[in-house]
Amino acid sequence: MSAPTISNTHHEGVVFLALLGITLVAFAAVAGVVNRFRVWQGSLAKRMYERGQQDLRMGAPEAAIGDFRSALSFDHDNPGYLLSLAEGLESEKRFDEAEAYLLRVWESQPQDGTVNLQLARLAVHRDSPTDALRYYHNAIYGIWTSDPVQNRINARFELVEFLLGRHASTQAQSELIAMLPGLLPDSQLHAKVAALLMRVPDFQDALVQYREALRLDHNNKVAARGAGHAAFELGFYWTSLHYLEASNDKSQDAGSASMIPMARLVLATDPFLRNLSSQERHARMLRAFDAAEQRLHGCMQQHGESPVNQSTSGPGELQDLDLRGEQIKRRLRSQSLLNSSDFAESLMDFVFTTESSTQQECGEPTGVDKALLLIARNRETAGQ
C-alpha cells in the first residue's frame, strides 16, 4: 500500500476543520437557543412572581400561591420566590407548608434575617418557645439586605412581646437592656422601650428611658406621661406630678387622671417632707391620726365589731389596734409629746399599721387613707 500523499493529508485537514467549524457554529446556535430559552423562563418567572405579589396586596392569597408556584417551576431555588410562597401559605394558615419552604431557604442562607424572622413567627404559632428564641436571635444578629439596624430593633421588639405574652418577664427585661447600647437617638423609640419596661415591670429603667426620650424631644407628651407613671410607681410623687402636669394631655387615661390628685394629696399629707415647719408637721401627724382612727372604726363596724371602750369581748386584731389608738389619744393631751421623736414615730407607726391592716380586712382605701398607705410604702422617696 502506498503512503498517503501530501495532497490527501491537506484535504483531510480541510474537511476536519470544516466539520469542526460546523460543530462550533451548531453548538453556539444551540447555546444561543438555550440561553434565550432560559432568559424567557426567567422573564416569565418574574412576571408570575410580580403577579403573585399583586394578588397578595389585593387580598387574594390563594391566587398568589398559584402564581408563586408557577414562578418556582421556572426558577426552582429562587429564595425570593420561596419566601413569597411561604408568605402566601402563612396567610392561608398553611403553616407546615410555609415552614417547609422557609427551611429550604434557611439551609442555604442560615444567617438571613428575613428568613429567621419568618421562622420565629411560625415557631410562635406552634408554641415552640425554644425554636422561637433561636430564630429571633438569629434574626436580631443576622444579615439584612436593607435597613439592618431598624430591622434588628423590630425583631427584638417582637421577641420582647412574645416573652411578655408568656410572662417571661426576666427574659424580656434582659432583651430590652441588651438593646439599649445600640438604640438609635430617637425619642419615640426610647419611649417605646420604656413602655415595654413598664410592663416587665422595671419602673427604674423605664423612667431612665422616658427621660432620655424627653431629652431628645422636650415636646414628647407620651414620654412625659409615661415618666409620670414610672415615677409614681417608684414613689417619687413630686417628680410624678411634675411630669404628669408637663404632659398637659387632655386625653390622658384614667390612670394618669387619678395619679395627679393622688400625688398632690400625698405631698399635702406627708409629715416627713423636708422644710416643713414644726407646726405644720404636727398638724399633719394629728390629721393622719384622725384619718386612721376613722378608717379603723369604719372597718370595725363593717365587721360587726365595737370599739374597745364599748366592747365586752376580748380584743381581736382590729380591737387591739383600737386599744393602742386610745392609749395614744390619752397621751396626745400633752401637745409637747409631738416634739418627742419617739412619740412621733409611735404615732405614725400606729397610723401606718392601721391603714395596712384595714386594707387587708376591708379592701382598698381611698382619699387620705390611700395617701397614707403610699407614704408608708415610700417614706424615703415621697418628696422626690
LOZA-874436 format. One record per residue (C-alpha): z, x, y; residue in three letters; residue number from 1. Coordinates in Angstrom, 3 decimals, decimal comma, padded with zeros to 6 digits. Layout:
BEGIN
        up      east     north  code  pos
         Z         X         Y   ALA  NUM
...
***
This chain:
BEGIN
        up      east     north  code  pos
   000,000   000,000   000,000   MET    1
  -000,971   001,337   003,363   SER    2
   001,672   001,834   006,113   ALA    3
   001,753  -000,736   009,000   PRO    4
  -000,310   000,338   011,936   THR    5
   000,928   000,674   015,480   ILE    6
  -001,132  -002,390   016,419   SER    7
   000,577  -004,570   013,816   ASN    8
   004,029  -003,379   014,865   THR    9
   003,290  -004,186   018,508   HIS   10
   002,028  -007,651   017,546   HIS   11
   005,210  -008,431   015,610   GLU   12
   007,366  -007,319   018,552   GLY   13
   005,483  -009,573   020,910   VAL   14
   005,949  -012,506   018,546   VAL   15
   009,708  -011,787   018,263   PHE   16
   010,140  -011,614   021,986   LEU   17
   008,194  -014,834   022,419   ALA   18
   010,350  -016,595   019,849   LEU   19
   013,494  -015,194   021,434   LEU   20
   012,344  -016,421   024,819   GLY   21
   011,595  -019,881   023,455   ILE   22
   015,032  -019,924   021,810   THR   23
   016,770  -018,906   025,008   LEU   24
   014,862  -021,478   027,023   VAL   25
   015,701  -024,138   024,451   ALA   26
   019,358  -023,086   024,414   PHE   27
   019,509  -023,184   028,207   ALA   28
   017,865  -026,602   028,180   ALA   29
   020,347  -027,888   025,617   VAL   30
   023,253  -026,294   027,534   ALA   31
   021,994  -027,943   030,701   GLY   32
   021,798  -031,306   028,970   VAL   33
   025,297  -030,840   027,518   VAL   34
   026,661  -029,763   030,886   ASN   35
   025,042  -032,738   032,620   ARG   36
   026,494  -034,991   029,908   PHE   37
   029,948  -033,554   030,475   ARG   38
   029,620  -033,967   034,231   VAL   39
   028,540  -037,570   033,621   TRP   40
   031,532  -038,068   031,321   GLN   41
   033,897  -036,596   033,905   GLY   42
   032,402  -038,745   036,644   SER   43
   032,676  -041,864   034,505   LEU   44
   036,267  -040,985   033,554   ALA   45
   037,141  -040,523   037,216   LYS   46
   035,622  -043,890   038,124   ARG   47
   037,590  -045,593   035,325   MET   48
   040,769  -043,832   036,482   TYR   49
   040,262  -044,934   040,090   GLU   50
   039,610  -048,483   038,941   ARG   51
   042,813  -048,353   036,930   GLY   52
   044,750  -047,211   039,999   GLN   53
   043,296  -050,099   041,961   GLN   54
   044,284  -052,533   039,201   ASP   55
   047,844  -051,197   039,328   LEU   56
   048,001  -051,674   043,094   ARG   57
   046,702  -055,230   042,679   MET   58
   049,397  -056,011   040,110   GLY   59
   047,129  -056,068   037,064   ALA   60
   048,763  -053,506   034,727   PRO   61
   047,068  -054,788   031,566   GLU   62
   043,620  -054,193   033,071   ALA   63
   044,795  -050,816   034,362   ALA   64
   045,900  -049,798   030,860   ILE   65
   042,379  -050,524   029,565   GLY   66
   040,844  -048,506   032,392   ASP   67
   043,104  -045,515   031,788   PHE   68
   042,410  -045,603   028,045   ARG   69
   038,677  -045,586   028,826   SER   70
   039,156  -042,631   031,171   ALA   71
   041,028  -040,750   028,439   LEU   72
   038,252  -041,434   025,923   SER   73
   036,043  -039,207   028,097   PHE   74
   038,744  -036,730   029,158   ASP   75
   041,261  -036,677   026,318   HIS   76
   044,003  -034,436   027,702   ASP   77
   043,838  -035,048   031,433   ASN   78
   047,536  -035,058   032,465   PRO   79
   046,910  -037,305   035,458   GLY   80
   045,273  -039,950   033,290   TYR   81
   048,060  -039,712   030,715   LEU   82
   050,714  -040,140   033,409   LEU   83
   048,964  -043,141   034,901   SER   84
   048,564  -044,744   031,480   LEU   85
   052,290  -044,217   030,887   ALA   86
   052,999  -045,851   034,262   GLU   87
   050,909  -048,858   033,327   GLY   88
   052,622  -049,154   029,964   LEU   89
   056,046  -048,952   031,633   GLU   90
   055,159  -051,790   033,987   SER   91
   054,322  -053,870   030,915   GLU   92
   057,655  -052,842   029,350   LYS   93
   055,898  -050,990   026,535   ARG   94
   058,373  -048,162   026,848   PHE   95
   057,907  -046,487   023,463   ASP   96
   054,153  -046,127   024,013   GLU   97
   054,725  -044,838   027,532   ALA   98
   057,169  -042,217   026,280   GLU   99
   054,700  -041,049   023,624   ALA  100
   052,054  -040,325   026,265   TYR  101
   054,565  -038,675   028,581   LEU  102
   055,742  -036,386   025,804   LEU  103
   052,127  -035,288   025,245   ARG  104
   052,052  -034,103   028,837   VAL  105
   055,570  -032,654   028,658   TRP  106
   054,666  -030,471   025,660   GLU  107
   052,073  -028,638   027,735   SER  108
   053,904  -028,876   031,076   GLN  109
   057,653  -028,920   030,341   PRO  110
   058,552  -027,897   033,917   GLN  111
   056,546  -030,630   035,631   ASP  112
   058,904  -032,556   037,922   GLY  113
   056,992  -035,838   037,827   THR  114
   056,825  -035,923   034,029   VAL  115
   060,522  -035,131   033,654   ASN  116
   061,473  -037,804   036,192   LEU  117
   059,457  -040,407   034,284   GLN  118
   061,070  -039,359   031,017   LEU  119
   064,515  -039,543   032,638   ALA  120
   063,864  -043,129   033,690   ARG  121
   062,799  -044,055   030,185   LEU  122
   065,946  -042,408   028,806   ALA  123
   067,984  -044,535   031,213   VAL  124
   066,201  -047,632   029,956   HIS  125
   067,022  -046,881   026,335   ARG  126
   070,597  -045,959   027,324   ASP  127
   070,424  -042,333   026,266   SER  128
   072,612  -040,518   028,824   PRO  129
   072,212  -037,091   027,219   THR  130
   068,411  -037,241   027,466   ASP  131
   068,594  -038,782   030,917   ALA  132
   070,768  -035,937   032,232   LEU  133
   068,494  -033,321   030,688   ARG  134
   065,293  -034,784   032,105   TYR  135
   066,827  -035,483   035,518   TYR  136
   067,965  -031,869   035,775   HIS  137
   064,522  -030,705   034,637   ASN  138
   063,043  -032,810   037,437   ALA  139
   065,520  -031,515   040,027   ILE  140
   064,826  -027,872   039,182   TYR  141
   061,224  -028,372   038,040   GLY  142
   057,822  -027,799   039,620   ILE  143
   056,426  -030,345   042,076   TRP  144
   052,849  -030,175   043,324   THR  145
   053,735  -031,778   046,662   SER  146
   056,857  -032,107   048,857   ASP  147
   059,121  -030,358   046,318   PRO  148
   062,284  -030,412   048,464   VAL  149
   062,216  -034,158   049,112   GLN  150
   061,217  -034,965   045,534   ASN  151
   064,131  -032,925   044,178   ARG  152
   066,518  -034,670   046,563   ILE  153
   065,214  -038,076   045,494   ASN  154
   065,584  -037,147   041,811   ALA  155
   069,187  -036,091   042,459   ARG  156
   069,897  -039,393   044,187   PHE  157
   068,523  -041,250   041,174   GLU  158
   070,746  -039,228   038,876   LEU  159
   073,820  -039,960   041,026   VAL  160
   073,051  -043,701   040,985   GLU  161
   072,721  -043,519   037,197   PHE  162
   076,073  -041,740   036,862   LEU  163
   077,850  -044,123   039,219   LEU  164
   076,424  -047,023   037,245   GLY  165
   078,052  -045,575   034,145   ARG  166
   081,346  -044,986   036,026   HIS  167
   080,924  -041,223   035,556   ALA  168
   082,439  -040,581   038,980   SER  169
   083,401  -036,950   038,417   THR  170
   079,870  -036,019   037,334   GLN  171
   078,383  -037,967   040,242   ALA  172
   080,672  -036,135   042,656   GLN  173
   079,634  -032,770   041,192   SER  174
   075,949  -033,620   041,621   GLU  175
   076,465  -034,631   045,246   LEU  176
   078,462  -031,500   046,055   ILE  177
   075,790  -029,371   044,354   ALA  178
   073,051  -030,726   046,616   MET  179
   074,884  -030,103   049,908   LEU  180
   073,894  -026,428   050,453   PRO  181
   070,178  -027,249   050,347   GLY  182
   070,350  -030,552   052,178   LEU  183
   067,825  -030,947   054,973   LEU  184
   069,208  -031,228   058,540   PRO  185
   068,508  -034,944   058,623   ASP  186
   071,105  -037,404   059,952   SER  187
   070,101  -040,286   057,684   GLN  188
   070,083  -038,012   054,646   LEU  189
   073,632  -036,800   055,291   HIS  190
   074,741  -040,400   055,873   ALA  191
   073,216  -041,399   052,524   LYS  192
   075,087  -038,619   050,718   VAL  193
   078,273  -039,717   052,490   ALA  194
   077,773  -043,339   051,389   ALA  195
   077,436  -042,204   047,766   LEU  196
   080,567  -040,060   048,104   LEU  197
   082,408  -043,171   049,325   MET  198
   081,519  -044,841   046,035   ARG  199
   082,906  -041,957   043,937   VAL  200
   085,349  -042,278   045,821   PRO  201
   085,621  -038,969   047,670   ASP  202
   086,626  -040,004   051,185   PHE  203
   087,355  -036,472   052,419   GLN  204
   083,874  -035,103   051,686   ASP  205
   082,330  -038,396   052,799   ALA  206
   083,959  -038,026   056,220   LEU  207
   082,625  -034,467   056,495   VAL  208
   079,086  -035,667   055,767   GLN  209
   079,313  -038,607   058,161   TYR  210
   080,454  -036,211   060,860   ARG  211
   077,511  -033,936   060,106   GLU  212
   075,185  -036,946   060,350   ALA  213
   076,676  -037,723   063,774   LEU  214
   076,327  -034,104   064,880   ARG  215
   072,619  -034,339   064,079   LEU  216
   072,259  -037,757   065,698   ASP  217
   075,013  -038,994   068,017   HIS  218
   073,475  -042,474   068,008   ASN  219
   073,596  -042,983   064,240   ASN  220
   075,634  -046,210   064,180   LYS  221
   075,635  -046,365   060,384   VAL  222
   077,208  -042,907   060,227   ALA  223
   079,790  -043,844   062,872   ALA  224
   080,772  -046,965   060,960   ARG  225
   080,900  -045,012   057,688   GLY  226
   083,073  -042,330   059,277   ALA  227
   085,428  -045,076   060,423   GLY  228
   085,634  -046,431   056,872   HIS  229
   086,288  -042,997   055,391   ALA  230
   088,932  -042,148   057,984   ALA  231
   090,676  -045,490   057,398   PHE  232
   090,827  -044,853   053,636   GLU  233
   092,288  -041,399   054,335   LEU  234
   094,970  -042,907   056,571   GLY  235
   093,553  -041,377   059,778   PHE  236
   093,891  -044,559   061,804   TYR  237
   093,309  -043,148   065,281   TRP  238
   090,161  -041,395   064,026   THR  239
   089,069  -044,544   062,224   SER  240
   089,472  -046,636   065,350   LEU  241
   087,561  -044,068   067,402   HIS  242
   084,529  -044,127   065,059   TYR  243
   084,525  -047,878   064,424   LEU  244
   084,645  -048,647   068,134   GLU  245
   081,991  -046,000   068,804   ALA  246
   079,652  -047,650   066,281   SER  247
   079,529  -050,680   068,615   ASN  248
   077,736  -052,561   065,849   ASP  249
   077,753  -056,331   066,319   LYS  250
   076,505  -056,765   062,749   SER  251
   079,498  -054,996   061,220   GLN  252
   080,503  -056,123   057,759   ASP  253
   083,755  -057,943   057,123   ALA  254
   085,425  -054,686   056,081   GLY  255
   084,704  -052,999   059,403   SER  256
   085,691  -056,078   061,365   ALA  257
   089,109  -056,182   059,672   SER  258
   089,717  -052,423   059,906   MET  259
   089,607  -052,312   063,704   ILE  260
   092,513  -054,733   064,353   PRO  261
   094,489  -053,285   061,441   MET  262
   094,090  -049,718   062,731   ALA  263
   095,257  -050,905   066,144   ARG  264
   098,221  -052,690   064,566   LEU  265
   099,225  -049,602   062,599   VAL  266
   099,148  -047,485   065,753   LEU  267
   101,161  -050,107   067,627   ALA  268
   103,739  -050,379   064,825   THR  269
   104,267  -046,827   063,558   ASP  270
   107,647  -045,441   064,771   PRO  271
   106,761  -041,926   063,609   PHE  272
   103,917  -041,294   066,037   LEU  273
   104,309  -038,310   068,323   ARG  274
   105,045  -038,635   072,018   ASN  275
   106,924  -041,921   071,685   LEU  276
   109,969  -042,311   073,882   SER  277
   113,316  -042,776   072,113   SER  278
   113,469  -046,314   073,434   GLN  279
   110,018  -047,210   072,048   GLU  280
   110,751  -045,517   068,735   ARG  281
   113,989  -047,504   068,332   HIS  282
   112,234  -050,746   069,296   ALA  283
   109,557  -050,167   066,674   ARG  284
   112,165  -049,495   063,994   MET  285
   114,004  -052,730   064,806   LEU  286
   110,771  -054,752   064,746   ARG  287
   109,850  -053,173   061,416   ALA  288
   113,280  -054,058   060,008   PHE  289
   112,977  -057,683   061,179   ASP  290
   109,487  -057,982   059,677   ALA  291
   110,620  -056,557   056,329   ALA  292
   113,601  -058,919   056,204   GLU  293
   111,417  -061,942   056,894   GLN  294
   108,947  -060,836   054,244   ARG  295
   111,788  -060,334   051,765   LEU  296
   113,337  -063,761   052,390   HIS  297
   109,941  -065,449   052,150   GLY  298
   109,256  -063,713   048,839   CYS  299
   112,692  -064,677   047,503   MET  300
   112,072  -068,295   048,450   GLN  301
   108,727  -068,149   046,668   GLN  302
   110,578  -067,068   043,518   HIS  303
   113,317  -069,667   043,967   GLY  304
   115,972  -067,083   044,813   GLU  305
   118,597  -067,421   047,526   SER  306
   119,718  -064,723   049,957   PRO  307
   122,748  -062,765   048,779   VAL  308
   125,145  -064,462   051,199   ASN  309
   124,132  -067,847   049,712   GLN  310
   123,860  -066,837   046,061   SER  311
   126,415  -067,276   043,338   THR  312
   124,426  -065,426   040,699   SER  313
   124,220  -061,706   040,125   GLY  314
   121,667  -059,852   042,254   PRO  315
   118,159  -059,288   040,953   GLY  316
   115,747  -056,720   042,388   GLU  317
   114,944  -058,770   045,480   LEU  318
   118,570  -059,809   045,970   GLN  319
   119,614  -056,187   045,637   ASP  320
   117,233  -055,355   048,486   LEU  321
   118,649  -058,234   050,495   ASP  322
   122,174  -056,897   049,975   LEU  323
   121,027  -053,500   051,169   ARG  324
   119,441  -055,113   054,221   GLY  325
   122,686  -056,929   055,084   GLU  326
   124,555  -053,641   054,970   GLN  327
   122,038  -052,041   057,340   ILE  328
   122,235  -055,054   059,668   LYS  329
   126,007  -054,717   059,955   ARG  330
   125,629  -051,062   060,856   ARG  331
   122,967  -051,920   063,444   LEU  332
   125,673  -053,434   065,660   ARG  333
   126,206  -049,880   066,757   SER  334
   122,929  -049,098   068,544   GLN  335
   123,875  -045,438   068,713   SER  336
   123,223  -045,164   064,980   LEU  337
   119,479  -045,287   065,668   LEU  338
   119,866  -041,867   067,248   ASN  339
   121,022  -040,580   063,882   SER  340
   118,069  -039,227   061,954   SER  341
   119,803  -040,020   058,644   ASP  342
   120,360  -043,668   059,568   PHE  343
   116,826  -044,000   060,943   ALA  344
   115,456  -042,616   057,670   GLU  345
   117,643  -045,004   055,681   SER  346
   116,464  -047,977   057,736   LEU  347
   112,774  -047,124   057,386   MET  348
   113,228  -046,387   053,681   ASP  349
   114,561  -049,938   053,306   PHE  350
   111,548  -051,260   055,238   VAL  351
   109,008  -049,394   053,118   PHE  352
   110,760  -050,165   049,815   THR  353
   110,942  -053,842   050,720   THR  354
   107,266  -054,021   051,646   GLU  355
   106,281  -052,269   048,423   SER  356
   108,488  -054,426   046,200   SER  357
   107,417  -057,695   047,803   THR  358
   103,783  -056,676   047,426   GLN  359
   104,315  -056,354   043,678   GLN  360
   106,312  -059,575   043,444   GLU  361
   104,476  -061,812   045,898   CYS  362
   100,987  -060,355   046,403   GLY  363
   099,137  -058,607   049,216   GLU  364
   100,762  -058,864   052,664   PRO  365
   099,034  -059,465   055,958   THR  366
   099,621  -058,545   059,582   GLY  367
   102,574  -056,311   060,384   VAL  368
   103,678  -056,234   056,743   ASP  369
   100,360  -054,746   055,711   LYS  370
   100,516  -052,294   058,597   ALA  371
   103,955  -051,151   057,422   LEU  372
   102,631  -050,629   053,896   LEU  373
   099,800  -048,481   055,266   LEU  374
   102,248  -046,467   057,372   ILE  375
   104,408  -045,900   054,296   ALA  376
   101,410  -044,557   052,363   ARG  377
   100,078  -042,404   055,194   ASN  378
   103,137  -041,463   057,198   ARG  379
   101,918  -037,942   057,989   GLU  380
   098,352  -038,859   058,951   THR  381
   098,552  -042,287   060,617   ALA  382
   098,356  -040,868   064,124   GLY  383
   095,447  -038,552   063,390   GLN  384
***
